[in-house]
Amino acid sequence: MNFLPTLENKRVMLQPLQADHADVLLPIALQPSLWEVGLNRISSRSDLERYIRIALTERNEQTCIPFVIYDKEQHRIAGSTRFSGITQVHKRCEIGHTWIDPVLQGSGLNKAIKYAMLQHAFEVMELNRIEFKTDELNMQSRRAILSIGCTEEGILRHHMITTTGRIRNTVYFSMLKEEWPDIKQRIFRKYDF
């Protein structure tokens, strides 16, 4: 499995995250609205550097493929996302850790990101299952996950503790390889070259 892929469609290019991306990501990451309802919080350069360092360590351990998001329409870096929890033996992973500049939320960028990642996961990585999870309180994220054709599977109660100490309930969603061809055609066809 390639742990340094570049993924691309008409709207977005996902490039392998590197430590030196901290400079360009910092102004985006420091926007407090990104972290209002989430597991992590980035409020300083050292927080971002630690976040990137953990992602790169997990990539070296082959459990994660982190990306920096380049918005081809706006011609700029827009945030970060990743494949995580990669379990090759069971042919599954999670798509998550996605944060996008708030001015680009609702612009179609997130759907283009998810399309590039789902296409790679099912058609190149040949996975059977893609998982998504979010905080029960994050209604924007929940709606976005449903809008790309995922199935809500349930809520894990008191699943995680956020960096603020709040006990989080986590909503799980999934998409299966058998569902992908219909979802690709129905929801994502406008993002093809």
TIVO-686235 format. One record per residue (C-alpha): residue number from 0; residue in three letters; y, z, x. Coordinates in nm, 2 decimals. Layout:
BEGIN
@n=NUM	res=ALA	yy=Y	zz=Z	xx=X $
...
END
This chain:
BEGIN
@n=0	res=MET	yy=0.00	zz=0.00	xx=0.00 $
@n=1	res=ASN	yy=0.35	zz=-0.09	xx=0.13 $
@n=2	res=PHE	yy=0.57	zz=0.22	xx=0.14 $
@n=3	res=LEU	yy=0.88	zz=0.02	xx=0.24 $
@n=4	res=PRO	yy=0.91	zz=-0.26	xx=-0.02 $
@n=5	res=THR	yy=1.24	zz=-0.42	xx=-0.14 $
@n=6	res=LEU	yy=1.23	zz=-0.49	xx=-0.52 $
@n=7	res=GLU	yy=1.47	zz=-0.73	xx=-0.68 $
@n=8	res=ASN	yy=1.56	zz=-0.91	xx=-1.00 $
@n=9	res=LYS	yy=1.88	zz=-1.07	xx=-1.14 $
@n=10	res=ARG	yy=2.07	zz=-0.74	xx=-1.17 $
@n=11	res=VAL	yy=1.94	zz=-0.50	xx=-0.91 $
@n=12	res=MET	yy=1.80	zz=-0.47	xx=-0.56 $
@n=13	res=LEU	yy=1.61	zz=-0.16	xx=-0.46 $
@n=14	res=GLN	yy=1.60	zz=-0.11	xx=-0.09 $
@n=15	res=PRO	yy=1.41	zz=0.16	xx=0.11 $
@n=16	res=LEU	yy=1.61	zz=0.48	xx=0.13 $
@n=17	res=GLN	yy=1.71	zz=0.57	xx=0.48 $
@n=18	res=ALA	yy=1.89	zz=0.88	xx=0.62 $
@n=19	res=ASP	yy=2.20	zz=0.68	xx=0.70 $
@n=20	res=HIS	yy=2.24	zz=0.60	xx=0.32 $
@n=21	res=ALA	yy=2.39	zz=0.96	xx=0.29 $
@n=22	res=ASP	yy=2.74	zz=0.82	xx=0.36 $
@n=23	res=VAL	yy=2.75	zz=0.57	xx=0.08 $
@n=24	res=LEU	yy=2.55	zz=0.79	xx=-0.16 $
@n=25	res=LEU	yy=2.77	zz=1.10	xx=-0.12 $
@n=26	res=PRO	yy=3.06	zz=1.00	xx=-0.34 $
@n=27	res=ILE	yy=2.82	zz=0.92	xx=-0.62 $
@n=28	res=ALA	yy=2.60	zz=1.22	xx=-0.57 $
@n=29	res=LEU	yy=2.89	zz=1.46	xx=-0.58 $
@n=30	res=GLN	yy=2.97	zz=1.38	xx=-0.95 $
@n=31	res=PRO	yy=2.88	zz=1.70	xx=-1.14 $
@n=32	res=SER	yy=2.79	zz=1.51	xx=-1.46 $
@n=33	res=LEU	yy=2.48	zz=1.37	xx=-1.28 $
@n=34	res=TRP	yy=2.33	zz=1.72	xx=-1.25 $
@n=35	res=GLU	yy=2.42	zz=1.89	xx=-1.57 $
@n=36	res=VAL	yy=2.07	zz=1.87	xx=-1.71 $
@n=37	res=GLY	yy=1.83	zz=1.83	xx=-1.43 $
@n=38	res=LEU	yy=1.59	zz=2.00	xx=-1.19 $
@n=39	res=ASN	yy=1.81	zz=1.95	xx=-0.88 $
@n=40	res=ARG	yy=2.18	zz=1.98	xx=-0.81 $
@n=41	res=ILE	yy=2.36	zz=1.81	xx=-0.53 $
@n=42	res=SER	yy=2.70	zz=1.97	xx=-0.47 $
@n=43	res=SER	yy=2.75	zz=1.91	xx=-0.09 $
@n=44	res=ARG	yy=2.67	zz=1.67	xx=0.19 $
@n=45	res=SER	yy=2.40	zz=1.91	xx=0.31 $
@n=46	res=ASP	yy=2.24	zz=1.91	xx=-0.03 $
@n=47	res=LEU	yy=2.22	zz=1.53	xx=-0.02 $
@n=48	res=GLU	yy=2.09	zz=1.52	xx=0.33 $
@n=49	res=ARG	yy=1.81	zz=1.77	xx=0.24 $
@n=50	res=TYR	yy=1.73	zz=1.56	xx=-0.08 $
@n=51	res=ILE	yy=1.70	zz=1.25	xx=0.14 $
@n=52	res=ARG	yy=1.50	zz=1.43	xx=0.41 $
@n=53	res=ILE	yy=1.25	zz=1.55	xx=0.15 $
@n=54	res=ALA	yy=1.21	zz=1.20	xx=0.01 $
@n=55	res=LEU	yy=1.16	zz=1.05	xx=0.35 $
@n=56	res=THR	yy=0.90	zz=1.32	xx=0.44 $
@n=57	res=GLU	yy=0.71	zz=1.25	xx=0.11 $
@n=58	res=ARG	yy=0.72	zz=0.87	xx=0.20 $
@n=59	res=ASN	yy=0.57	zz=0.95	xx=0.54 $
@n=60	res=GLU	yy=0.30	zz=1.14	xx=0.35 $
@n=61	res=GLN	yy=0.25	zz=0.84	xx=0.13 $
@n=62	res=THR	yy=0.32	zz=1.02	xx=-0.20 $
@n=63	res=CYS	yy=0.66	zz=0.87	xx=-0.26 $
@n=64	res=ILE	yy=0.86	zz=0.55	xx=-0.23 $
@n=65	res=PRO	yy=1.23	zz=0.63	xx=-0.24 $
@n=66	res=PHE	yy=1.50	zz=0.36	xx=-0.29 $
@n=67	res=VAL	yy=1.87	zz=0.32	xx=-0.28 $
@n=68	res=ILE	yy=2.00	zz=0.12	xx=-0.58 $
@n=69	res=TYR	yy=2.22	zz=-0.19	xx=-0.51 $
@n=70	res=ASP	yy=2.39	zz=-0.32	xx=-0.82 $
@n=71	res=LYS	yy=2.42	zz=-0.70	xx=-0.77 $
@n=72	res=GLU	yy=2.66	zz=-0.74	xx=-1.05 $
@n=73	res=GLN	yy=2.91	zz=-0.48	xx=-0.91 $
@n=74	res=HIS	yy=2.82	zz=-0.56	xx=-0.55 $
@n=75	res=ARG	yy=2.78	zz=-0.20	xx=-0.45 $
@n=76	res=ILE	yy=2.54	zz=0.09	xx=-0.40 $
@n=77	res=ALA	yy=2.49	zz=0.27	xx=-0.74 $
@n=78	res=GLY	yy=2.25	zz=0.56	xx=-0.67 $
@n=79	res=SER	yy=1.89	zz=0.63	xx=-0.60 $
@n=80	res=THR	yy=1.54	zz=0.63	xx=-0.76 $
@n=81	res=ARG	yy=1.18	zz=0.65	xx=-0.65 $
@n=82	res=PHE	yy=0.81	zz=0.62	xx=-0.71 $
@n=83	res=SER	yy=0.68	zz=0.97	xx=-0.67 $
@n=84	res=GLY	yy=0.35	zz=1.16	xx=-0.72 $
@n=85	res=ILE	yy=0.16	zz=0.85	xx=-0.60 $
@n=86	res=THR	yy=-0.21	zz=0.91	xx=-0.65 $
@n=87	res=GLN	yy=-0.39	zz=0.61	xx=-0.51 $
@n=88	res=VAL	yy=-0.74	zz=0.72	xx=-0.60 $
@n=89	res=HIS	yy=-0.64	zz=0.75	xx=-0.97 $
@n=90	res=LYS	yy=-0.41	zz=0.45	xx=-0.96 $
@n=91	res=ARG	yy=-0.10	zz=0.62	xx=-1.11 $
@n=92	res=CYS	yy=0.25	zz=0.74	xx=-1.01 $
@n=93	res=GLU	yy=0.57	zz=0.86	xx=-1.16 $
@n=94	res=ILE	yy=0.90	zz=0.67	xx=-1.18 $
@n=95	res=GLY	yy=1.18	zz=0.92	xx=-1.16 $
@n=96	res=HIS	yy=1.45	zz=1.10	xx=-0.95 $
@n=97	res=THR	yy=1.68	zz=0.83	xx=-1.08 $
@n=98	res=TRP	yy=2.06	zz=0.90	xx=-1.06 $
@n=99	res=ILE	yy=2.32	zz=0.63	xx=-1.12 $
@n=100	res=ASP	yy=2.69	zz=0.64	xx=-1.09 $
@n=101	res=PRO	yy=2.81	zz=0.76	xx=-1.43 $
@n=102	res=VAL	yy=3.05	zz=0.46	xx=-1.47 $
@n=103	res=LEU	yy=2.74	zz=0.23	xx=-1.46 $
@n=104	res=GLN	yy=2.54	zz=0.43	xx=-1.71 $
@n=105	res=GLY	yy=2.49	zz=0.22	xx=-2.03 $
@n=106	res=SER	yy=2.56	zz=-0.10	xx=-1.84 $
@n=107	res=GLY	yy=2.19	zz=-0.23	xx=-1.84 $
@n=108	res=LEU	yy=2.15	zz=-0.13	xx=-1.47 $
@n=109	res=ASN	yy=1.89	zz=0.14	xx=-1.55 $
@n=110	res=LYS	yy=1.68	zz=-0.10	xx=-1.75 $
@n=111	res=ALA	yy=1.69	zz=-0.35	xx=-1.46 $
@n=112	res=ILE	yy=1.58	zz=-0.08	xx=-1.22 $
@n=113	res=LYS	yy=1.29	zz=0.02	xx=-1.44 $
@n=114	res=TYR	yy=1.19	zz=-0.34	xx=-1.48 $
@n=115	res=ALA	yy=1.18	zz=-0.40	xx=-1.11 $
@n=116	res=MET	yy=0.98	zz=-0.08	xx=-1.06 $
@n=117	res=LEU	yy=0.73	zz=-0.13	xx=-1.35 $
@n=118	res=GLN	yy=0.67	zz=-0.49	xx=-1.25 $
@n=119	res=HIS	yy=0.59	zz=-0.38	xx=-0.89 $
@n=120	res=ALA	yy=0.38	zz=-0.09	xx=-1.00 $
@n=121	res=PHE	yy=0.16	zz=-0.28	xx=-1.24 $
@n=122	res=GLU	yy=0.16	zz=-0.63	xx=-1.07 $
@n=123	res=VAL	yy=0.17	zz=-0.55	xx=-0.70 $
@n=124	res=MET	yy=0.05	zz=-0.19	xx=-0.66 $
@n=125	res=GLU	yy=-0.20	zz=-0.26	xx=-0.95 $
@n=126	res=LEU	yy=-0.17	zz=0.09	xx=-1.10 $
@n=127	res=ASN	yy=-0.32	zz=0.19	xx=-1.43 $
@n=128	res=ARG	yy=-0.06	zz=0.44	xx=-1.54 $
@n=129	res=ILE	yy=0.31	zz=0.51	xx=-1.49 $
@n=130	res=GLU	yy=0.45	zz=0.85	xx=-1.58 $
@n=131	res=PHE	yy=0.80	zz=0.96	xx=-1.66 $
@n=132	res=LYS	yy=0.92	zz=1.31	xx=-1.72 $
@n=133	res=THR	yy=1.25	zz=1.47	xx=-1.81 $
@n=134	res=ASP	yy=1.41	zz=1.79	xx=-1.91 $
@n=135	res=GLU	yy=1.36	zz=1.86	xx=-2.28 $
@n=136	res=LEU	yy=1.74	zz=1.91	xx=-2.31 $
@n=137	res=ASN	yy=1.82	zz=1.57	xx=-2.15 $
@n=138	res=MET	yy=1.84	zz=1.36	xx=-2.47 $
@n=139	res=GLN	yy=2.01	zz=1.06	xx=-2.29 $
@n=140	res=SER	yy=1.71	zz=1.04	xx=-2.05 $
@n=141	res=ARG	yy=1.46	zz=1.08	xx=-2.33 $
@n=142	res=ARG	yy=1.62	zz=0.80	xx=-2.53 $
@n=143	res=ALA	yy=1.63	zz=0.57	xx=-2.22 $
@n=144	res=ILE	yy=1.26	zz=0.63	xx=-2.15 $
@n=145	res=LEU	yy=1.16	zz=0.55	xx=-2.51 $
@n=146	res=SER	yy=1.39	zz=0.24	xx=-2.50 $
@n=147	res=ILE	yy=1.18	zz=0.08	xx=-2.22 $
@n=148	res=GLY	yy=0.86	zz=0.11	xx=-2.43 $
@n=149	res=CYS	yy=0.71	zz=0.43	xx=-2.30 $
@n=150	res=THR	yy=0.50	zz=0.66	xx=-2.52 $
@n=151	res=GLU	yy=0.60	zz=1.03	xx=-2.55 $
@n=152	res=GLU	yy=0.29	zz=1.24	xx=-2.47 $
@n=153	res=GLY	yy=0.41	zz=1.59	xx=-2.52 $
@n=154	res=ILE	yy=0.61	zz=1.88	xx=-2.39 $
@n=155	res=LEU	yy=0.50	zz=2.12	xx=-2.11 $
@n=156	res=ARG	yy=0.66	zz=2.45	xx=-2.19 $
@n=157	res=HIS	yy=0.82	zz=2.66	xx=-1.91 $
@n=158	res=HIS	yy=0.71	zz=2.39	xx=-1.67 $
@n=159	res=MET	yy=0.97	zz=2.42	xx=-1.40 $
@n=160	res=ILE	yy=1.26	zz=2.63	xx=-1.28 $
@n=161	res=THR	yy=1.58	zz=2.44	xx=-1.21 $
@n=162	res=THR	yy=1.80	zz=2.51	xx=-0.91 $
@n=163	res=THR	yy=2.03	zz=2.71	xx=-1.14 $
@n=164	res=GLY	yy=1.73	zz=2.94	xx=-1.24 $
@n=165	res=ARG	yy=1.69	zz=2.80	xx=-1.59 $
@n=166	res=ILE	yy=1.33	zz=2.77	xx=-1.71 $
@n=167	res=ARG	yy=1.28	zz=2.41	xx=-1.81 $
@n=168	res=ASN	yy=1.05	zz=2.25	xx=-2.07 $
@n=169	res=THR	yy=0.94	zz=1.91	xx=-1.95 $
@n=170	res=VAL	yy=0.88	zz=1.61	xx=-2.17 $
@n=171	res=TYR	yy=0.61	zz=1.37	xx=-2.05 $
@n=172	res=PHE	yy=0.60	zz=0.99	xx=-2.12 $
@n=173	res=SER	yy=0.37	zz=0.71	xx=-2.00 $
@n=174	res=MET	yy=0.31	zz=0.34	xx=-1.99 $
@n=175	res=LEU	yy=-0.03	zz=0.19	xx=-1.93 $
@n=176	res=LYS	yy=-0.12	zz=-0.14	xx=-1.76 $
@n=177	res=GLU	yy=-0.27	zz=-0.27	xx=-2.09 $
@n=178	res=GLU	yy=0.07	zz=-0.22	xx=-2.25 $
@n=179	res=TRP	yy=0.27	zz=-0.38	xx=-1.98 $
@n=180	res=PRO	yy=0.24	zz=-0.75	xx=-2.07 $
@n=181	res=ASP	yy=0.38	zz=-0.70	xx=-2.42 $
@n=182	res=ILE	yy=0.65	zz=-0.46	xx=-2.30 $
@n=183	res=LYS	yy=0.75	zz=-0.70	xx=-2.02 $
@n=184	res=GLN	yy=0.80	zz=-0.99	xx=-2.26 $
@n=185	res=ARG	yy=0.96	zz=-0.79	xx=-2.54 $
@n=186	res=ILE	yy=1.20	zz=-0.56	xx=-2.35 $
@n=187	res=PHE	yy=1.25	zz=-0.70	xx=-2.00 $
@n=188	res=ARG	yy=1.24	zz=-1.08	xx=-2.01 $
@n=189	res=LYS	yy=1.62	zz=-1.11	xx=-1.96 $
@n=190	res=TYR	yy=1.60	zz=-0.95	xx=-1.61 $
@n=191	res=ASP	yy=1.38	zz=-1.23	xx=-1.47 $
@n=192	res=PHE	yy=1.52	zz=-1.48	xx=-1.22 $
END
